[in-house]
Amino acid sequence: MKKVEVDLLLYNGTVLTLVSDQIIENGFIAITGGRIVAIGQRYHDQLQPKEAWDLSSSLVMPGLINAHTHAAMVFFRGLADDLPLMEWLEKYIFPAERKNVNEELVYLGTLLACAEMIRSGTTTFCDMYIFEKEVAQAAKKAGMRAVVGEVLYDFPSPNVKSIDEGLQYTADLAEMWKNDPLIIPAVEPHATYTCSPGLIKRCKELSDVYSIPLIIHLSETESEVKLVKEKHGLTPVFYLDHLGVLSERLIADHCVKVTEDEMELLKRYGVKVVHCPESNMKLASGVAPVPELLAKGVVVGLGTDGCASNNNLDMFQEMDTAAKLHKVYREDPTAMNAISVVKMATINGAKVLGLENDLGSIEVGKKADLIIIDLNKPHLTPLYNHYSQLVYAVNGSDVTGSIIDGRVVMRDGKLTTIDEKIVMKEVRRIARNVSKSVL
């Protein structure tokens, strides 16, 4: 029988496919040209790999998708904790950004965030921040898949000084990265309370021109809802409906304070939602009605938010929190089960970003975005249910390998694309200036 050459072969591992809850023991995955070309049980010698990876005592699963974060905000980790959202933003974060954020800070901060995300199992992240061209460059350098969009406000940011300049920057970003295998551009107005109706509608138009995601913070706090109602006479979701921006390409981050009628509206238009439980808990924003959204058929992904309000980018911790938060909030241990949360971090995250044809599950033809978890650990022994173990026992530090677009970006716990020591040294240098300017 003729041998088939493949670029990379993973074998002897437990394969969690996220396809009809299929789990393959002693499984193999063959990768060529950045995509999965074969999956099965017990590797056979018909396959001739250029490189092989024995995954004995390990689990391989789709890479995690962090559907909402602000990567470069690792620079503000721990800068202003234990504060309400508006005070946190207006008295600390916005001033710190005005005084310190520039291209260098964003590039280095994103590289550091990429190192943290790769180490803890994330292979794709969706970013909203300033100087997003630098975010894209850093993600590309790290070998990570990223959805990137410049945050847009009515007021100037450290990067753009007017609405027109911000929209042009976004259009340039879309042109620069269209058809890139790793970087996906997006249009990202900050929120209904920081963006005028005209800006939001122009963002929708730009999203339509390039057929790229439109992303906004939505109904994150009670004060936001009150502010929008006082100003526009409508709650945030109905306000966006009035502006004509609800669509399948809209990604709504948080959705903590949404009503039954608003949830129905999100479902009707196919709007995707991203749940950020740890950030919402830390800022005391409330608990998003995720079980209700899922019951209605709304697609919900999972995100960490930025390190200034979390303070880490570990999606395994986020899964654990998501599952437990809704149980205790509803006093119902069945409110959010483990498999639902794993799907939020994988296949649902891919659906949120419009990438479900390529990501989120292990299937022939999909892109090879995979992570390897070492199961030979005291805290992971014994193992009865893989999904429960992933949500309630696995830590980001249990991830030993990561493959993105068929490229090995971490093997045996060692990053192959980022020199962490140099990045951390440079981040510490800049952080000294951040501290002096704010604290």
N, C-alpha and C positions, 0 to 999 in steps of 0.2 A: 504494500500500500504506500502511495506517495506521501511523503512527509510534507506538512504545512508549516512554513516558517512564520513565527510570530515574534513581536518585539519583546514582550514581557509575559511571563507565565507565573501566576500565583497559584499555589497548590497546597493540599493537605490542611486547608483551613475550613472553618465553619463559615458559610456564605449566607448572609442575611440579605435576601434580594429585595425586600419590600414589594414583591409582586405576589399578590394573593397570599401574603404571610408565608411565603415559601422560604424554608431554611434548608440548605444543603450541607450535610455533614461530609467531611473529607472531600470538599469541593475544590474545583479549580476555575480560574478565570484567565482567559487568554486575551491579550491586548495587542492591537496593531494600529498604527496611524492615529493614536489617541483615542480609539474606540474599542469597545468590547466586541470581540469576534467569536468567542465561544465560552460557554459556561457548562459545567457538568459535575458529575461525581467521579472521583478517582481519575486522576490525570492519566491519559493514555499516550503512548509514545508516537502517535501519529503527529503530534504537535512538536515542532522543533523550535524552542525559544532561543533568542539571542541572550536573554537574561531570565533567570528563574529565581523564585522567592518562596522558600519553604515556610508555610504559615502554621506549622504544627502548634497546637495550644493557643491559636489566635482566632479571632473573628474578623472577617472582612465585611464591610457594609458600605452603603453609599455615603459619600462625604456629607457632612452637615452643612446646612445652608442658613447662614445668619442673615435673615431677611430685613433687618434694620439695625444700622449702627452708624456711628460717626467715628471712623477709625482713628483719625489724628487726635481725637480728644483723649487719647492715652496720656497726653501731656498734662491734662487737668485731672487726672486720677487722684482723688483724695484732696483736691484743692478747696472744695467748698461742700462739705457733707452736712447731712441732717438739717436741711432747709426745705421750705416749700418751693414748688416749681418756679413761680414767678419771681420770688426773691432770689432764688438760686440763679435764674437766668439774668435778671436785670441788674443785680448788685455784684455778681461775681463772674459768671461765664461770659456775658457780652463784653464787660470791661476788659477781662483777661484776653479775650480774642482781639479786641480793638488794639490793645497795646502790644501784643506778642505774635499773632498769627501772620505768617508769611510763607512763601513757597518752601523754604528750607524746613521750617517746623512741620508743615503738612507732609512733606515727603518723608522725613525721618520718622515722624509719628506714625505714619501709615506703614512704613517698613516694620516698625516695632509691633504694631498691631497685627500685621500679617504673620510675624513670627509667633506671637501669642496664639493666633487663631489656628495656624497650621499645627502647632504643638497640641492643641486641644480638640482637633478633629474637624475644624471648619475648612471647607474647600472653596466655598463661594460666599461672598458677602455683598450686601446692598448698602451703599454708602451715601450719606448726605452730609456735605460739609463745604468748606471754602477751599479755593484753589484745587478744584477736583481734577484738573489736568495732572497735578502732581500726585494725587491719589491713584489715578490710572497708571502713571509711570511706575509708582512704587509697587502696585499690585502686579503689574507686568513683570517687573524685576523679580518679585517673590514667586512668580509662577502661579498666582492665585487667580481665580475667576471672580470678577467684580462687576456689579452694576453701579455706575458712578453718575452723579448729577450735582451740579453746583446749587447750593442752597440759595434761594432767591427771596428777598424781602422788599418792602416798599422803601426801606431806608438803606443807606450805603453799608456795605460790608468791607472787611479789610481787603477784599479782592476787587469788587466791582462797585462803582460809585453811583450808578443809576439803574433804573429798570431796563432801559434799552441796552445798556452795556452788559447787564446780567443775562438777558435773553440772547444777545449776540455771542457771549462767552459759551452759553449752552449750545447754541447752534454750531459753533466752532468745535466744541467737544464732540457733538454728534457726527460731524463730518470727519473729524480726526480718527475716530475709533469705529466707524461703521464697518461691519464685516470682519472685525477682529475676532480671533478664536477665543479670547479670554475676556475682553473688556466690552461691556454693554453700556452705552450711554443712556441717560434718563433725564427727564425734566422734573425739577424738584422745588416748587414753591413751599416755603417753610410751613405755614399754617394759615387758617382762616382769619386769625387775629393779627397777623403780621403782614398779610398780603391783601392788597385792594382787589375789588371785583375785577377791575381791568387787568391786573397782573395775572390773576388766576385764569381768566379766560384766554389771555395770550399764551399762557403756559400750555393750556389744553390744545390750542391751535398748533403750537410747536410740536407737541407730542404727536398730534395727528399727521403733521407734515413728514416726520421721520419714522412714524409707527413705532415709537419707543415708549417705555413706561412713564406714567405721570404719578409722582409720589408726593404725599403730603401728610404732615401730622394732623390727626383729626380727633376731636372730642376727647382730648387727653385728661382734662380736669373739669370740675364743676365751674370754676371761675371762667374758663375758656367758653363753655356753653353759655353762661350768663352774659359774658361780654359780647358774643356774636348775636345773641337774641336781642340785647339792648341796641346794638348798632344796626342790625339788618332785619329784625323782626322774625327771625327763623333760627331754629337749632342748626348746628354746623352741617349735618348731613343734608337736611332739606335746603339749606342755603346753597350747598354745592349743586344740588339738583336744580335749583332755581337758576344757577349760572350755566347749567348745561354741561357740567364736567364729569358727571358720573358715567363710568363706562367700564368695560372689562379690562382696560389698560390702567385704570386707577388703582393705586396701592395706598390704602389708608392705614397709617401707623397708629397704634394704640387702641382707638375706639373703646375707651374705658366707659365713657358716659353716653351711650347710645340707647335710645328707646326701642320698644318693640316695633313701632312704625318705621324707625330709621333702619333697623336690622332688615325689615322686609324690603326696604328701598335698596339697601346694599345688595341683597340677594337678587332683586329684580334686574339690576344693571350689571351684575357679575363683578362687582367691586371686590377686590381682594383685601384682606385684613392681616396686619402683623401684630402679634401679641408680644409684649415686652414686660413680663411679670415682675422681674427683679427691679427694674427701673421704676415701674409704677408703684411697687411696694416701698422702695426707698424714698421716693418723693411724696408718698402718701396720696397718690392720685386716685386710688381706688382699685377695684377689681373688674376687669373687663368681662363681659358676659360671654365668654368663649364657648362654654357648652351650649348655650342658646344659639349662638352664631353657627356652630357646627351642625346643630340639629336642623337648622333652616337650610343647610346646604351651602353656606358661605365658606369659601376657601380661606383658612386661617393658617398662616405660617408663624414662625417663632423668631424673635430677634433679641439681642442683648441690650440694644440701645448703646450709647457711648459710655466710655469708662468714667466719665465725670459723674454719671448717675447710676452706676451699676455695682462695683467698680472693676469688673473683669469681662472678658470676651469668651468665657467658657460656656459653650452651648450645652454641655452635659449638665452643668449646674443649672442652666436655664430650664432644661427639660425637667429636672428633679423639682425645681420650684414650681413650674407650671402645673405639674400633676398634683402636688401637695396643696398649693394655694387654693385651688378650686374645691378640693375635698373639705378643707377646714372652713372655708367661707360658706359653703352650703351645708356643712355638717353631714356630708354624704361621701363615704369612701369610694363610691362608684362614679363620682361626678366627672372624673377625667382619668381614663385608664392609660396604662403605659404605652400600649401600641398606638393609641391616638396621638400621644405626645411625640413618639418617635417619628410618626408620619408628618407631624407639623414641622419637624426639623429636617425632613428629607423630601419626600415626594410632594407634600403640600407646599413646602418652601419653593420647590421648583415651579409649581403651578402659580404661586404668587408672582414670581418673576417672569412668567411666560416661557419657562425653559423646560417644561415637563417632557417634551419630546427628546431631550438630550440628557437630563439630569434626574436625580431623586430616587432612582431604583437601579438595580443591576440587571440589565437586559442586553441581549445581543443587539448591536447597532447604536446603543447609547454611548455617550462619552465616558471615558474611564476616569471618573472622579471618585476615588475610593479611599477609605481609611482602614487601618489595621489596628486592632485592639488586643493587647496581651491579656489573655484570660487566666494565665497562670499566676494569680495573685491571691494572697490570703483573703482579701475583702471581696473577691469574686468567686470564692469557693464555698460551698458547691454551687452548681448552676442548674436550676430547674426550668426557668423561663427566661429566654434571651431578652425579651423586651423589658421585663421587669428589672433584669440586671443592668441593662443600659440606662434606664431612667433613675433607678434608686440606688445603684451601687457603683457604677463606673464613674471615674473622674476623668477630666481632660488629660491628666498626666498618664493615664493608662494607654493612650494612643502612642503607638510606636512607629507607625508608618503612614505616609500620605502620598497619594498619586493624584495629580490633577492634569486632565487632558492627556493622560497616558505618560506623563512625566513624573518621575519620583522626586518629590520635593522634601521628603523626610524619610529616612530609613534607619531603623534601629535607634530611634530617638535623636538622630542628628539631621539638622537642616542642611539641605544641599544648595539652596539658592540665596541664603541670607547669612552674613557674618554677624551673628548676634552681639558679640563682644564689641565690635566697632559701633554698631547701631546704638547699643545701650550707653556707650561712652558719650556719643554725640548727643543723645537725648538728655543725659544728665547735665551736660554742659549748658544746653539751652534752658533746661528746667530751672537752673539757678537764676536766670534772668526773669523767668516767669514768676518765681517766688518773690523776688525783690519788687516786682511791679505791682503785685496784688496784695500780698500778705503783710 
